[in-house]
Protein backbone atom coordinates (compact mmCIF):
# COMPACT_ATOMS: atom_id res chain seq x y z
CA UNK A 1 0.00 0.00 0.00
CA UNK A 2 2.90 2.36 0.68
CA UNK A 3 4.18 1.99 -2.87
CA UNK A 4 0.70 2.27 -4.35
CA UNK A 5 0.16 5.56 -2.52
CA UNK A 6 3.59 6.73 -3.64
CA UNK A 7 2.85 5.87 -7.29
CA UNK A 8 -0.48 7.68 -7.04
CA UNK A 9 1.27 10.83 -5.87
CA UNK A 10 3.93 10.45 -8.57
CA UNK A 11 1.35 10.16 -11.32
CA UNK A 12 -0.87 12.97 -10.06
CA UNK A 13 2.05 15.40 -10.11
CA UNK A 14 3.20 14.12 -13.52
CA UNK A 15 -0.24 14.52 -15.06
CA UNK A 16 -0.60 18.02 -13.65
CA UNK A 17 2.72 19.00 -15.18
CA UNK A 18 1.91 17.39 -18.54
CA UNK A 19 -1.56 18.91 -18.80
CA UNK A 20 -0.05 22.39 -18.84
CA UNK A 21 0.55 21.65 -22.53
CA UNK A 22 -2.93 20.45 -23.50
CA UNK A 23 -2.36 20.97 -27.21
CA UNK A 24 -0.02 17.97 -27.02
CA UNK A 25 -3.04 15.75 -26.33
CA UNK A 26 -4.69 16.70 -29.62
CA UNK A 27 -1.39 16.31 -31.41
CA UNK A 28 -1.13 12.77 -29.99
CA UNK A 29 -4.72 12.04 -31.11
CA UNK A 30 -3.93 13.12 -34.67
CA UNK A 31 -0.63 11.21 -34.61
CA UNK A 32 -2.28 8.01 -33.37
CA UNK A 33 -5.05 8.20 -35.97
CA UNK A 34 -2.50 8.96 -38.69
CA UNK A 35 -0.25 6.04 -37.73
CA UNK A 36 -3.20 3.66 -37.60
CA UNK A 37 -4.52 4.87 -40.95
CA UNK A 38 -1.07 4.39 -42.47
CA UNK A 39 -0.82 0.84 -41.09
CA UNK A 40 -4.31 -0.02 -42.37
CA UNK A 41 -3.41 1.38 -45.79
CA UNK A 42 -0.27 -0.78 -45.89
CA UNK A 43 -2.17 -3.90 -44.82
CA UNK A 44 -4.86 -3.30 -47.44
CA UNK A 45 -2.33 -3.99 -50.22
CA UNK A 46 -2.01 -7.59 -49.01
CA UNK A 47 -5.78 -8.12 -48.98
CA UNK A 48 -6.91 -6.34 -52.15
CA UNK A 49 -7.38 -9.56 -54.14
CA UNK A 50 -8.71 -11.69 -51.28
CA UNK A 51 -5.27 -12.71 -50.06
CA UNK A 52 -4.00 -13.09 -46.53
CA UNK A 53 -0.83 -12.45 -44.57
CA UNK A 54 0.75 -15.54 -43.05
CA UNK A 55 -2.62 -17.27 -42.86
CA UNK A 56 -4.34 -14.36 -41.10
CA UNK A 57 -7.58 -12.94 -42.50
CA UNK A 58 -8.39 -9.23 -42.57
CA UNK A 59 -10.44 -9.16 -39.36
CA UNK A 60 -7.82 -11.27 -37.60
CA UNK A 61 -4.89 -9.11 -38.61
CA UNK A 62 -6.78 -6.08 -37.26
CA UNK A 63 -6.51 -7.66 -33.81
CA UNK A 64 -2.72 -7.87 -34.17
CA UNK A 65 -2.56 -4.24 -35.25
CA UNK A 66 -4.81 -3.30 -32.33
CA UNK A 67 -2.65 -5.13 -29.80
CA UNK A 68 0.44 -3.46 -31.25
CA UNK A 69 -1.23 -0.03 -30.98
CA UNK A 70 -2.19 -0.69 -27.34
CA UNK A 71 1.37 -1.73 -26.49
CA UNK A 72 2.66 1.37 -28.28
CA UNK A 73 0.28 3.56 -26.25
CA UNK A 74 1.30 1.95 -22.96
CA UNK A 75 4.94 2.45 -23.90
CA UNK A 76 4.34 6.10 -24.69
CA UNK A 77 2.55 6.62 -21.38
CA UNK A 78 4.82 4.63 -19.05
CA UNK A 79 8.05 3.38 -20.60
CA UNK A 80 9.16 6.36 -22.68
CA UNK A 81 8.84 8.97 -19.89
CA UNK A 82 10.79 6.80 -17.45
CA UNK A 83 13.21 4.33 -18.99
CA UNK A 84 14.63 6.79 -21.49
CA UNK A 85 15.78 8.89 -18.52
CA UNK A 86 17.98 6.19 -17.02
CA UNK A 87 20.82 7.15 -19.36
CA UNK A 88 20.43 10.82 -18.37
CA UNK A 89 20.45 9.98 -14.65
CA UNK A 90 23.68 8.03 -15.07
CA UNK A 91 25.30 10.60 -17.35
CA UNK A 92 24.60 13.59 -15.10
CA UNK A 93 24.96 11.84 -11.76
CA UNK A 94 21.35 12.35 -10.64
CA UNK A 95 21.12 8.60 -10.12
CA UNK A 96 23.05 9.23 -6.89
CA UNK A 97 20.10 11.10 -5.42
CA UNK A 98 17.64 8.38 -6.47
CA UNK A 99 19.74 5.69 -4.78
CA UNK A 100 19.73 7.74 -1.56
CA UNK A 101 15.94 8.02 -1.41
CA UNK A 102 13.95 5.71 0.93
CA UNK A 103 12.27 4.00 -2.01
CA UNK A 104 13.28 1.16 -4.29
CA UNK A 105 15.42 2.64 -7.07
CA UNK A 106 14.01 0.38 -9.80
CA UNK A 107 10.43 1.38 -8.97
CA UNK A 108 11.44 5.05 -8.96
CA UNK A 109 13.18 4.80 -12.33
CA UNK A 110 10.39 2.72 -13.88
CA UNK A 111 7.25 4.52 -12.71
CA UNK A 112 8.16 7.99 -11.48
CA UNK A 113 6.51 9.69 -14.47
CA UNK A 114 3.41 9.03 -16.52
CA UNK A 115 2.23 10.71 -19.70
CA UNK A 116 -1.36 10.98 -20.98
CA UNK A 117 -0.21 11.23 -24.59
CA UNK A 118 -0.38 7.46 -25.09
CA UNK A 119 -4.09 7.29 -24.19
CA UNK A 120 -5.33 7.93 -27.77
CA UNK A 121 -3.28 4.97 -29.04
CA UNK A 122 -4.65 2.75 -26.27
CA UNK A 123 -8.22 3.75 -27.19
CA UNK A 124 -7.68 3.27 -30.94
CA UNK A 125 -5.98 -0.08 -30.37
CA UNK A 126 -8.80 -1.25 -28.09
CA UNK A 127 -11.36 -0.37 -30.78
CA UNK A 128 -9.43 -2.37 -33.39
CA UNK A 129 -9.15 -5.37 -31.07
CA UNK A 130 -12.84 -5.12 -30.16
CA UNK A 131 -13.89 -4.96 -33.81
CA UNK A 132 -11.74 -7.92 -34.80
CA UNK A 133 -12.85 -10.00 -31.82
CA UNK A 134 -16.57 -9.33 -32.47
CA UNK A 135 -16.17 -10.33 -36.10
CA UNK A 136 -14.53 -13.65 -35.14
CA UNK A 137 -16.79 -14.30 -32.11
CA UNK A 138 -14.48 -16.32 -29.78
CA UNK A 139 -15.53 -17.60 -26.36
CA UNK A 140 -15.64 -14.85 -23.69
CA UNK A 141 -12.99 -16.60 -21.58
CA UNK A 142 -10.47 -16.14 -24.39
CA UNK A 143 -10.89 -12.37 -24.13
CA UNK A 144 -9.85 -12.51 -20.47
CA UNK A 145 -6.91 -14.75 -21.37
CA UNK A 146 -6.00 -12.31 -24.12
CA UNK A 147 -5.79 -9.45 -21.62
CA UNK A 148 -3.49 -11.53 -19.43
CA UNK A 149 -1.18 -12.35 -22.34
CA UNK A 150 -1.27 -8.70 -23.43
CA UNK A 151 0.00 -7.49 -20.06
CA UNK A 152 2.50 -10.36 -19.94
CA UNK A 153 3.87 -9.16 -23.26
CA UNK A 154 4.07 -5.61 -21.96
CA UNK A 155 6.01 -6.89 -18.92
CA UNK A 156 8.47 -8.58 -21.29
CA UNK A 157 8.92 -5.34 -23.23
CA UNK A 158 9.46 -3.41 -19.99
CA UNK A 159 12.08 -5.91 -18.85
CA UNK A 160 14.00 -5.77 -22.12
CA UNK A 161 13.90 -1.98 -22.16
CA UNK A 162 14.99 -1.73 -18.54
CA UNK A 163 17.89 -4.13 -19.11
CA UNK A 164 19.08 -2.03 -22.06
CA UNK A 165 18.76 1.12 -19.97
CA UNK A 166 20.79 -0.51 -17.20
CA UNK A 167 23.65 -1.02 -19.66
CA UNK A 168 24.22 2.74 -19.47
CA UNK A 169 26.07 2.14 -16.20
CA UNK A 170 28.88 0.72 -18.37
CA UNK A 171 28.09 2.38 -21.71
CA UNK A 172 26.69 5.85 -21.11
CA UNK A 173 25.51 6.54 -24.66
CA UNK A 174 23.16 3.61 -25.13
CA UNK A 175 20.36 5.42 -27.02
CA UNK A 176 21.00 3.60 -30.31
CA UNK A 177 20.35 0.21 -28.72
CA UNK A 178 16.92 1.28 -27.49
CA UNK A 179 16.11 2.49 -31.00
CA UNK A 180 16.97 -0.97 -32.30
CA UNK A 181 14.54 -2.49 -29.79
CA UNK A 182 11.81 -0.06 -30.89
CA UNK A 183 12.41 -1.02 -34.52
CA UNK A 184 12.13 -4.72 -33.70
CA UNK A 185 8.91 -4.13 -31.78
CA UNK A 186 7.60 -2.15 -34.77
CA UNK A 187 7.72 -5.34 -36.84
CA UNK A 188 5.21 -6.84 -34.42
CA UNK A 189 2.34 -4.98 -36.12
CA UNK A 190 2.32 -7.80 -38.69
CA UNK A 191 1.82 -11.55 -38.00
CA UNK A 192 5.04 -13.32 -37.11
CA UNK A 193 4.00 -16.17 -39.44
CA UNK A 194 4.31 -13.78 -42.38
CA UNK A 195 8.09 -13.46 -41.92
CA UNK A 196 10.81 -15.87 -43.11
CA UNK A 197 11.66 -18.86 -40.91
CA UNK A 198 14.93 -17.48 -39.54
CA UNK A 199 13.28 -14.20 -38.64
CA UNK A 200 10.38 -16.02 -36.93
CA UNK A 201 12.85 -17.98 -34.84
CA UNK A 202 14.70 -14.81 -33.82
CA UNK A 203 11.51 -12.90 -32.97
CA UNK A 204 10.14 -15.78 -30.92
CA UNK A 205 13.10 -17.26 -29.05
CA UNK A 206 15.74 -14.47 -29.01
CA UNK A 207 13.79 -11.20 -28.83
CA UNK A 208 10.26 -12.48 -28.10
CA UNK A 209 8.34 -9.89 -30.12
CA UNK A 210 5.82 -12.62 -30.97
CA UNK A 211 4.69 -12.61 -27.34
CA UNK A 212 4.06 -8.86 -27.50
CA UNK A 213 1.54 -8.84 -30.35
CA UNK A 214 0.91 -12.06 -32.29
CA UNK A 215 0.45 -14.34 -29.27
CA UNK A 216 -2.05 -12.05 -27.47
CA UNK A 217 -3.95 -11.67 -30.76
CA UNK A 218 -4.11 -15.46 -31.16
CA UNK A 219 -5.47 -15.77 -27.63
CA UNK A 220 -8.06 -13.01 -28.17
CA UNK A 221 -9.26 -14.87 -31.26
CA UNK A 222 -9.29 -18.28 -29.55
CA UNK A 223 -6.69 -19.63 -31.99
CA UNK A 224 -3.93 -20.30 -29.45
CA UNK A 225 -3.08 -23.56 -27.72
CA UNK A 226 -4.22 -23.85 -24.10
CA UNK A 227 -0.60 -23.95 -22.95
CA UNK A 228 0.26 -20.53 -24.41
CA UNK A 229 -1.23 -18.53 -21.52
CA UNK A 230 0.85 -20.10 -18.73
CA UNK A 231 3.89 -20.00 -21.04
CA UNK A 232 3.39 -16.28 -21.66
CA UNK A 233 3.01 -15.55 -17.94
CA UNK A 234 6.03 -17.69 -17.09
CA UNK A 235 8.14 -15.90 -19.70
CA UNK A 236 7.07 -12.52 -18.30
CA UNK A 237 8.02 -13.58 -14.76
CA UNK A 238 11.42 -14.83 -15.96
CA UNK A 239 12.17 -11.56 -17.75
CA UNK A 240 11.07 -9.50 -14.74
CA UNK A 241 13.37 -11.53 -12.50
CA UNK A 242 16.24 -11.11 -14.98
CA UNK A 243 15.69 -7.35 -15.13
CA UNK A 244 15.70 -7.12 -11.34
CA UNK A 245 18.79 -9.30 -10.95
CA UNK A 246 20.66 -7.42 -13.68
CA UNK A 247 19.86 -4.06 -12.07
CA UNK A 248 21.15 -5.19 -8.67
CA UNK A 249 24.25 -6.62 -10.35
CA UNK A 250 24.89 -3.41 -12.31
CA UNK A 251 24.67 -1.23 -9.21
CA UNK A 252 27.83 -2.93 -7.92
CA UNK A 253 29.72 -1.26 -10.75
CA UNK A 254 28.09 2.15 -10.51
CA UNK A 255 30.44 4.95 -9.50
CA UNK A 256 29.10 8.37 -8.58
CA UNK A 257 29.24 10.97 -11.34
CA UNK A 258 28.25 13.91 -9.12
CA UNK A 259 31.10 13.90 -6.62
C-alpha positions in Angstrom: 0.0 0.0 0.0 2.9 2.4 0.7 4.2 2.0 -2.9 0.7 2.3 -4.3 0.2 5.6 -2.5 3.6 6.7 -3.6 2.9 5.9 -7.3 -0.5 7.7 -7.0 1.3 10.8 -5.9 3.9 10.4 -8.6 1.4 10.2 -11.3 -0.9 13.0 -10.1 2.1 15.4 -10.1 3.2 14.1 -13.5 -0.2 14.5 -15.1 -0.6 18.0 -13.6 2.7 19.0 -15.2 1.9 17.4 -18.5 -1.6 18.9 -18.8 0.0 22.4 -18.8 0.5 21.6 -22.5 -2.9 20.5 -23.5 -2.4 21.0 -27.2 0.0 18.0 -27.0 -3.0 15.7 -26.3 -4.7 16.7 -29.6 -1.4 16.3 -31.4 -1.1 12.8 -30.0 -4.7 12.0 -31.1 -3.9 13.1 -34.7 -0.6 11.2 -34.6 -2.3 8.0 -33.4 -5.0 8.2 -36.0 -2.5 9.0 -38.7 -0.2 6.0 -37.7 -3.2 3.7 -37.6 -4.5 4.9 -40.9 -1.1 4.4 -42.5 -0.8 0.8 -41.1 -4.3 0.0 -42.4 -3.4 1.4 -45.8 -0.3 -0.8 -45.9 -2.2 -3.9 -44.8 -4.9 -3.3 -47.4 -2.3 -4.0 -50.2 -2.0 -7.6 -49.0 -5.8 -8.1 -49.0 -6.9 -6.3 -52.2 -7.4 -9.6 -54.1 -8.7 -11.7 -51.3 -5.3 -12.7 -50.1 -4.0 -13.1 -46.5 -0.8 -12.4 -44.6 0.7 -15.5 -43.1 -2.6 -17.3 -42.9 -4.3 -14.4 -41.1 -7.6 -12.9 -42.5 -8.4 -9.2 -42.6 -10.4 -9.2 -39.4 -7.8 -11.3 -37.6 -4.9 -9.1 -38.6 -6.8 -6.1 -37.3 -6.5 -7.7 -33.8 -2.7 -7.9 -34.2 -2.6 -4.2 -35.3 -4.8 -3.3 -32.3 -2.6 -5.1 -29.8 0.4 -3.5 -31.2 -1.2 0.0 -31.0 -2.2 -0.7 -27.3 1.4 -1.7 -26.5 2.7 1.4 -28.3 0.3 3.6 -26.3 1.3 1.9 -23.0 4.9 2.4 -23.9 4.3 6.1 -24.7 2.5 6.6 -21.4 4.8 4.6 -19.0 8.1 3.4 -20.6 9.2 6.4 -22.7 8.8 9.0 -19.9 10.8 6.8 -17.4 13.2 4.3 -19.0 14.6 6.8 -21.5 15.8 8.9 -18.5 18.0 6.2 -17.0 20.8 7.2 -19.4 20.4 10.8 -18.4 20.4 10.0 -14.7 23.7 8.0 -15.1 25.3 10.6 -17.3 24.6 13.6 -15.1 25.0 11.8 -11.8 21.4 12.3 -10.6 21.1 8.6 -10.1 23.0 9.2 -6.9 20.1 11.1 -5.4 17.6 8.4 -6.5 19.7 5.7 -4.8 19.7 7.7 -1.6 15.9 8.0 -1.4 14.0 5.7 0.9 12.3 4.0 -2.0 13.3 1.2 -4.3 15.4 2.6 -7.1 14.0 0.4 -9.8 10.4 1.4 -9.0 11.4 5.1 -9.0 13.2 4.8 -12.3 10.4 2.7 -13.9 7.2 4.5 -12.7 8.2 8.0 -11.5 6.5 9.7 -14.5 3.4 9.0 -16.5 2.2 10.7 -19.7 -1.4 11.0 -21.0 -0.2 11.2 -24.6 -0.4 7.5 -25.1 -4.1 7.3 -24.2 -5.3 7.9 -27.8 -3.3 5.0 -29.0 -4.7 2.8 -26.3 -8.2 3.7 -27.2 -7.7 3.3 -30.9 -6.0 -0.1 -30.4 -8.8 -1.3 -28.1 -11.4 -0.4 -30.8 -9.4 -2.4 -33.4 -9.2 -5.4 -31.1 -12.8 -5.1 -30.2 -13.9 -5.0 -33.8 -11.7 -7.9 -34.8 -12.9 -10.0 -31.8 -16.6 -9.3 -32.5 -16.2 -10.3 -36.1 -14.5 -13.6 -35.1 -16.8 -14.3 -32.1 -14.5 -16.3 -29.8 -15.5 -17.6 -26.4 -15.6 -14.9 -23.7 -13.0 -16.6 -21.6 -10.5 -16.1 -24.4 -10.9 -12.4 -24.1 -9.8 -12.5 -20.5 -6.9 -14.8 -21.4 -6.0 -12.3 -24.1 -5.8 -9.5 -21.6 -3.5 -11.5 -19.4 -1.2 -12.3 -22.3 -1.3 -8.7 -23.4 0.0 -7.5 -20.1 2.5 -10.4 -19.9 3.9 -9.2 -23.3 4.1 -5.6 -22.0 6.0 -6.9 -18.9 8.5 -8.6 -21.3 8.9 -5.3 -23.2 9.5 -3.4 -20.0 12.1 -5.9 -18.8 14.0 -5.8 -22.1 13.9 -2.0 -22.2 15.0 -1.7 -18.5 17.9 -4.1 -19.1 19.1 -2.0 -22.1 18.8 1.1 -20.0 20.8 -0.5 -17.2 23.7 -1.0 -19.7 24.2 2.7 -19.5 26.1 2.1 -16.2 28.9 0.7 -18.4 28.1 2.4 -21.7 26.7 5.8 -21.1 25.5 6.5 -24.7 23.2 3.6 -25.1 20.4 5.4 -27.0 21.0 3.6 -30.3 20.4 0.2 -28.7 16.9 1.3 -27.5 16.1 2.5 -31.0 17.0 -1.0 -32.3 14.5 -2.5 -29.8 11.8 -0.1 -30.9 12.4 -1.0 -34.5 12.1 -4.7 -33.7 8.9 -4.1 -31.8 7.6 -2.2 -34.8 7.7 -5.3 -36.8 5.2 -6.8 -34.4 2.3 -5.0 -36.1 2.3 -7.8 -38.7 1.8 -11.5 -38.0 5.0 -13.3 -37.1 4.0 -16.2 -39.4 4.3 -13.8 -42.4 8.1 -13.5 -41.9 10.8 -15.9 -43.1 11.7 -18.9 -40.9 14.9 -17.5 -39.5 13.3 -14.2 -38.6 10.4 -16.0 -36.9 12.9 -18.0 -34.8 14.7 -14.8 -33.8 11.5 -12.9 -33.0 10.1 -15.8 -30.9 13.1 -17.3 -29.0 15.7 -14.5 -29.0 13.8 -11.2 -28.8 10.3 -12.5 -28.1 8.3 -9.9 -30.1 5.8 -12.6 -31.0 4.7 -12.6 -27.3 4.1 -8.9 -27.5 1.5 -8.8 -30.3 0.9 -12.1 -32.3 0.4 -14.3 -29.3 -2.0 -12.0 -27.5 -3.9 -11.7 -30.8 -4.1 -15.5 -31.2 -5.5 -15.8 -27.6 -8.1 -13.0 -28.2 -9.3 -14.9 -31.3 -9.3 -18.3 -29.6 -6.7 -19.6 -32.0 -3.9 -20.3 -29.5 -3.1 -23.6 -27.7 -4.2 -23.9 -24.1 -0.6 -24.0 -23.0 0.3 -20.5 -24.4 -1.2 -18.5 -21.5 0.9 -20.1 -18.7 3.9 -20.0 -21.0 3.4 -16.3 -21.7 3.0 -15.6 -17.9 6.0 -17.7 -17.1 8.1 -15.9 -19.7 7.1 -12.5 -18.3 8.0 -13.6 -14.8 11.4 -14.8 -16.0 12.2 -11.6 -17.8 11.1 -9.5 -14.7 13.4 -11.5 -12.5 16.2 -11.1 -15.0 15.7 -7.3 -15.1 15.7 -7.1 -11.3 18.8 -9.3 -10.9 20.7 -7.4 -13.7 19.9 -4.1 -12.1 21.2 -5.2 -8.7 24.3 -6.6 -10.4 24.9 -3.4 -12.3 24.7 -1.2 -9.2 27.8 -2.9 -7.9 29.7 -1.3 -10.8 28.1 2.1 -10.5 30.4 5.0 -9.5 29.1 8.4 -8.6 29.2 11.0 -11.3 28.3 13.9 -9.1 31.1 13.9 -6.6 
